[in-house]
Amino acid sequence: MAVIYPAWPMPAGIAIALTCSDEAIGVDNPYGTHNLALHVDDDAKRVLCQRQQLWRDLVGVRHIQWLQQVHGTEVVRACSNRVTLEADGCYTNEMGMACAVLTADCLPILFASADGRQVAAVHAGWRGLAAGIVIQALARFDRQVPIWAYLGVAIGPNAFEVGPEVKAAFAQAPSACFRKGQGDRYFADLYALARWQLHRCGVTHVYGGDQCSVSDDRYYSYRRLSVTGRMASLIWRY
């Protein structure tokens, strides 16, 4: 399992990991050997083996909370009974409990309280951002303690071409979040939209957000390949 451990000044006792591929993901190899999603018509037995391998590779992790994501705003408490919860985010204060989200262009956001006592992970596509998943995630924290955020790998601003309905969903966003395209199309900056929302909510320690899942074939991308796997972004206390 190929795993990246991003360098960012995270609170003490917090770890994050992003999975990727050590081989090119393309039309002839849409799932590779690192797909972690059970809903994309890959071989389920192989996916479960890959999840098990990831769990073994992560130091300090005793359980991974997997989610059945539905592009909503529900953020639930991670649990230890190995149940897949239907939600688009989870949080925990348990040691060794990894919060995980799966993506292939949507934005994974990883949260940690500055005192290192709580973490969360959310799956934030444009619909989730517009509907308020950032607010829902932050509501699970003690806001008297500063919250830090890491933006994982998502579709970049030069690849995310959208229609006017997406721009309309973020009517109050700064103009820099959208660049005019052809006709009624725009190029949306998912990272900038997330930073804008986080800053509005008082989260000023925001890191990451400088990669593109579409242009880098180490990452799964639904925009690049409609049939493809999913990568995981995880955060945990140790």
C-alpha angles and dihedrals in degrees: 000000000000110000131180120205104199118217111236132138094260122173116274114277095024126114133184132191135186122198123219138157129270089207132055115273109219144139091287092048107029097156103028116181098297105062111131100181124102096195101065101077094258117138105285095210091054092047092052090050089052091050089051091050091050090051090052092049096053112088114223096014118124097169139012119214107219120194137208097226121209104174090257135121103250113131113187137185112263114242136205100226095089094246119149105231124211105236142097097239143021138195138195145174093199119116113244095013108126118207109212138185129186123223144169102182100337116105121261112206119195119198132195132176112238091241090057094238101116139029137184140183127203136186106225119184118165091273092053092047092049092048094051109259091148090058091046092052095048091049088068091063134076098253092202084077117066116251124219124203136199121199111214129204115309141149109301128234094256093056104038103090111175141174128252091267090069093051089047090054088062098042093150096047120115114267090243089072091071132045121195116252133180118318110330094344128113136191108233125206104216091184092053091048091052093047090049091052093044093050091049087055092051098258105135100159099081122155138176122028099128105110137079123221092198099054097039112068092201085079133065113249127184089192091056096038119017088202108055146117132259133247126215132234114196139183129184147161119246 
